[in-house]
């Protein structure tokens, strides 16, 4: 039961965005830029960062919906997304993404946990300054979103099919509702 009166039938952050459209606009625009905008990281990789952080924050709605979005960007590869959530260091992903996930995990705990060594390690694996920047911002944004969703007690459906539909919509329609190719 949500802590405040939210629109009926809208789970997780969707109910919060509908409740306060004036704050929804910048939140969805930032999500669109970070997760689907032009980047040398794929949308699948960026959604995995969001899923990873949300999983560590134990935000069921966000980790499950962004897991589905990541999988849809990765040709339905839920197993890869789950491997990253379970143990990213042994997951079958590149060393650059592993280094960026290390940074994201530290941001999830505390931004001050990120060290010069972490950034140097990411650079050594080929990460650019913008990729490092965007990783930190994705992690920070999802810490905020996770606390927003859980802090107001929003409800989260348990049907995996609903999350698959949400993930498909996020992957194909994005966060502002505008289609990208």
CORNORPE-V180361 format. One record per residue. N is the residue number from 1. RES is the residue in one letter. SS is DSSP state (H for helix, E for strand, L for the rest). PSI is psi as a letter, one per 20 degrees, with the letter a starting at -180 (999 if undefined). D_LAST is the distance of its C-alpha to the last C-alpha in Angstrom with 2 decimals. Layout:
n: <N N>
res: <RES RES>
ss: <SS SS>
psi: <PSI PSI>
d_last: <D_LAST D_LAST>
This chain:
n: <1 2 3 4 5 6 7 8 9 10 11 12 13 14 15 16 17 18 19 20 21 22 23 24 25 26 27 28 29 30 31 32 33 34 35 36 37 38 39 40 41 42 43 44 45 46 47 48 49 50 51 52 53 54 55 56 57 58 59 60 61 62 63 64 65 66 67 68 69 70 71 72 73 74 75 76 77 78 79 80 81 82 83 84 85 86 87 88 89 90 91 92 93 94 95 96 97 98 99 100 101 102 103 104 105 106 107 108 109 110 111 112 113 114 115 116 117 118 119 120 121 122 123 124 125 126 127 128 129 130 131 132 133 134 135 136 137 138 139 140 141 142 143 144 145 146 147 148 149 150 151 152 153 154 155 156 157 158 159 160 161 162 163 164 165 166 167 168 169 170 171 172 173 174 175 176 177 178 179 180 181>
res: <X X X X X X X X X X X X X X X X X X X X X X X X X X X X X X X X X X X X X X X X X X X X X X X X X X X X X X X X X X X X X X X X X X X X X X X X X X X X X X X X X X X X X X X X X X X X X X X X X X X X X X X X X X X X X X X X X X X X X X X X X X X X X X X X X X X X X X X X X X X X X X X X X X X X X X X X X X X X X X X X X X X X X X X X X X X X X X X X X X X X X>
ss: <L L L L L L L L L L L H H H H H H H H L H H H H H H H H H H H H H H H H L L L L L L H H H H H H H H H H H H H H L L L H H H H H H H H H H H H H H L L L L H H H H H H H H H H L L L L L L L H H H H H H H H H H H H H H H L H H H L L H H H H H H H H H L L L L H H H H H H H H H H H H H H H H H H H H H H H L L L L L L L L H H H H H H H H H H H H H H L L L L L L L L>
psi: <p q i r o r p q j o r c h h h h h h h m h h h g g h g h g g g g g h h i r p q i p q h g g h h h g g g g g h g h i k n g g g h g h h g g g g g h h k k j m h g g g h h g g g n h h j q m r q h g h g h h h g g g h h g h g p h i i p r h g g g h g g h h j j p r h h h g g h g g h g g g h h g g g g h g g h h j k q q p q i o h h h h g g g g g g g h h i b i j j p q q 999>
d_last: <37.69 35.95 38.29 37.41 36.76 33.04 31.38 32.15 29.73 27.05 27.02 26.65 24.89 23.63 27.27 27.85 24.93 26.26 29.76 29.07 26.19 27.30 26.68 23.53 21.69 22.15 21.64 18.23 17.20 18.51 16.77 13.34 14.31 15.95 13.80 10.17 10.90 11.43 13.95 15.76 15.83 13.06 11.84 14.16 16.97 16.68 16.73 19.71 21.44 21.09 22.39 25.15 26.42 26.32 28.19 30.78 31.20 31.72 29.36 28.77 26.18 23.91 24.41 23.83 20.73 19.04 20.41 18.49 15.18 15.94 16.90 13.76 11.81 14.75 14.86 17.38 19.67 21.71 24.62 23.08 22.23 25.75 27.30 25.90 27.25 30.57 31.29 28.62 31.16 31.71 28.15 26.58 24.32 24.81 27.56 25.35 23.57 27.07 28.39 25.65 26.34 30.00 29.32 27.26 30.16 32.63 30.81 30.85 34.64 35.28 33.56 36.92 36.74 34.26 36.47 36.45 36.80 33.54 31.69 33.58 32.76 29.01 29.40 31.50 28.65 26.36 24.82 24.35 25.68 22.30 21.38 24.81 24.43 21.14 22.69 25.70 23.83 21.68 25.00 26.84 24.35 24.48 28.24 28.29 25.99 28.06 31.26 30.04 29.18 32.34 34.60 34.41 34.83 31.74 31.64 29.36 29.09 30.17 28.42 25.87 24.12 23.36 21.76 19.67 18.43 17.87 15.99 13.66 13.14 12.70 10.14 8.00 9.36 10.53 13.97 14.29 12.86 10.08 6.70 3.73 0.00>
